[in-house]
């Protein structure tokens, strides 16, 4: 094991030492870190230090030192690479600027030498309304700040902008007309009683055609109808809520139907109390809860043994108040 340890120290010591020497060119501080790691690893160096000082650096301390030096190496190399990348970018930007400046000066010189020819060609293209060609021919000579050239360029550029604007307006108009047609087709299928849907569609039409008073009037009409409908529904809900609260105050909470078999505990308890054979009672199904002036009303189908021991099937209505059946009615008393 000792020889393996020494071999690894030699291998990595030499490797870090050589790499450190090479790295000195790119990052002096990073290379110095690797050389320091090599010194900590190589056995001859450690032995020489020990012979002079009679002190040996513990293994854990050497391991921590190697780790710290390696992290420092990575940091210094990273900083060096960032600096080189920044310098390279600056060089590229400077080179690009020189190229642009050179091309700009060449264009200026060329324009000065061929001004009459360039102006004549641009004027001819302008008279033929070939505005894009004019812009292409003259834009690179604008740095000359020639008055005649600038006037031709501006006229062509303004003409292109106006054509673009007109085309945009035309397209917007076509899109608006197509969307309006689509919305009107939808409106034909919507009943007049559907206030909200009509209101929403007319709102879109108003947004598309702000100057059309008919759409605005329709929107206002359905907005008013919808508000009245919502107010009516609100009052109806409040009325139903008050009525329900009054019934609960008078009759107690409405009976709850079992999610298991659809029965009501109040009815089942009542039937078991009045039946000949309480254990034979089996409820087959019940209606929802209704209300009358007398209390909560439910109807149930059930089976049970009669006094002769035979199973019979019956249907009855039951009036319930405060969790108690107060009256049983014939099946014909109410219609389901």
Order of alpha helices (4+ residues) and beta strands (2+ residues): alpha-alpha-alpha-alpha-alpha-alpha-alpha-alpha-alpha-beta-beta-beta-beta-beta
